[in-house]
Amino acid sequence: MQSPLRLGIAGLGTVGAGVIRIVERHAEMIAARAGRPVTISAVSARNRTKDRGIDISAYGWEDNPVALATREDVDVVVELMGGSEGPAKATVETAIAAGRDVVTANKALLAHHGQELAEAADRAGVALRFEAAVAGGIPVIKSLLEGLAGNRIGRVMGVMNGTCNYILTRMQEAGLPYDEVFEEARRLGYLEADPTLDVGGIDAGHKLAILAAIAFGTRVAFDDIEIEGIERVTIEDIRHAADMGYRIKLLGVAQMTDAGLEQRMAPCLVPATSPLGQIENATNMVVIEGDSVGQVVLRGAGAGQGPTASAVMGDVIDIARGIRLPVFGQPADTLVRAEPARSAVEAPFYLRLELEDRPGALARVAATLGDAGVSINRMRQYGHAGQSAPVLVVTHPTSRAAMDAALTALPGTGVVLGAPFALRIEDV
């Protein structure tokens, strides 16, 4: 059996502790599967004495994670600190420059600096693996890089933020308003320190950018993603969608079109009977469509100590086996810079309006939509609320540009109260 593969772990939070537990509990199994032992040489974190429920006394300690990246007794740096800048970025850059392989769970780092890190890894001849950065324990990166490598990918889509899915599921099941469920999620510890990373769609957007780069052979382009969070989704929207046979999900979609690469992360209506419509709570799901394989559905835990540490160890064992793959599936210098396309694929939309309850109001709305190029499929008026009437419109397939034009024009009709709200109805 070969000499051990020695790990240096930077970051001892929930995931870091989980990785140590797996290495310690399954040492014999890992060695048998990897063809060599996997050991831990040293660790680094902000607080050496914090009780993490694990014993780290047998490992070397570094106050500075960058120093960990250059230790002679470390072959692979496992970066679990998070953040697109600061110590995480410096540690990964230093490790690559020092000829160390890197495994990370850091989606923000890859979404913002993936291209430059991939180029550096290619030059240094080292591995940079990141299965744990997307969808927790679901092996979606490995599926794209290996199992589906012979397919031309048509579309990648999925529910990739467990917190948002929990909030939307809880609103649906309990009939609770968004603000109340948001506070419940905060109390349960589901939200990031900055909640907008979750409910604003940013966290999931980072993951979509990474998947799109692998799927379409493009440079990571997080800034090109259209991102909309779930903050404006109301319990009424949840109920209206259910009445029509849909559920609302924060859905990420990436697809190559004639106009360029379309990437969007936004709440959408999906059929309640579809796989995406049926996932609940903190579960994640990624759907990949290939020209040869058809549709592949991957579902599982999107976060948590066990699932994320499992993904980290999958990458570590691949490195121990000697498996070397380009970071995004092909040499970094062959990745193309894709032309961004904004909602190039037409779709029907759900439109919620609050109208003044007076004659001719619906006619003005219909005329305004028509002027913007939006055709009405069906319209429903719900119970009156004083001098106003809530109205729901479902359109025929239309472009996002036409819908935006309609949303801009509707308040000028003199009969629309407040801001109209539209959600795409996604074909899944």
FENBEL-V209080 format. One record per backbone hydrogen bond with DSSP energy under -1.0 kcal/mol. CO is the residue of the C=O (numbers start at 1). NH is the residue of the N-H. Records with the same first field share a line. If there is no record, write none. Layout:
CO: NH / NH
//
This chain:
5: 39
6: 75 / 76
7: 41 / 42
8: 78
9: 44
10: 80
13: 17
14: 18
15: 19
16: 20
17: 21
18: 22
19: 23
20: 24
21: 25
22: 26
26: 30
27: 31
28: 32
29: 33
30: 34
31: 35
35: 2
37: 5
39: 7
41: 60
42: 9
43: 62
44: 11
56: 59
60: 43
64: 68
65: 69
67: 70
68: 71
71: 74
75: 101
76: 8
77: 103
78: 10
79: 105
86: 90
87: 91
88: 92
89: 93
90: 94
91: 95
92: 96
93: 97
94: 98
95: 100
96: 99
101: 77
102: 129
103: 79
105: 107
106: 110
107: 111
108: 112
109: 113
110: 114
113: 117
114: 118
115: 119
116: 120
117: 121
118: 122
119: 123
120: 124
121: 125 / 126
127: 102
129: 104
130: 133
131: 134
135: 138
138: 140
139: 143
140: 144
141: 145
142: 146 / 147
143: 148
146: 149
148: 151
152: 291
155: 289
156: 254
157: 287
158: 252
159: 285
161: 165
162: 166
163: 167
164: 168
165: 169
166: 170
167: 171
168: 172
169: 173
170: 174
171: 175
177: 181
178: 182
179: 183
180: 184
181: 185
182: 186
183: 187
184: 188
185: 190
186: 189
194: 197
195: 198 / 199
196: 200
197: 203
198: 201
199: 230
201: 205
202: 206
203: 207
204: 208
205: 209
206: 210
207: 211
208: 212
209: 213
210: 214
211: 215
212: 216
213: 218
217: 336
221: 224
222: 225
226: 265
230: 233
234: 238
235: 239
236: 240
237: 241
238: 242
239: 243
240: 244
241: 246
242: 245
245: 272
247: 270
249: 251 / 268
251: 266
252: 158
253: 264
254: 156
255: 262
257: 260
260: 257
261: 341
262: 255
263: 226
264: 253
265: 228
266: 251
268: 249
269: 426
270: 247
271: 274
274: 278
280: 283
284: 300
285: 159
286: 298
287: 157
288: 296
289: 154 / 155
290: 294
294: 290
296: 288
298: 286
300: 284
301: 137
304: 308
305: 309
306: 310
307: 311
308: 312
309: 313
310: 314
311: 315
312: 316
313: 317
314: 318
315: 319
316: 320
317: 321
318: 323
319: 322
326: 329
331: 334
332: 335
336: 219
339: 261
347: 398
348: 425
349: 395
350: 423
351: 393
352: 421
353: 391
354: 417
355: 389
356: 358
358: 361
360: 364
361: 365
362: 366
363: 367
364: 368
365: 369
366: 370
367: 371
368: 372
369: 374
370: 373
375: 396
378: 394
380: 392
385: 388
387: 357
388: 385
389: 355
390: 382
391: 353
392: 380
393: 351
394: 377 / 378
398: 347
399: 403
400: 404
401: 405
402: 406
403: 407
404: 408
405: 409
406: 410
409: 412
410: 413
415: 356
421: 352
423: 350
424: 269
//
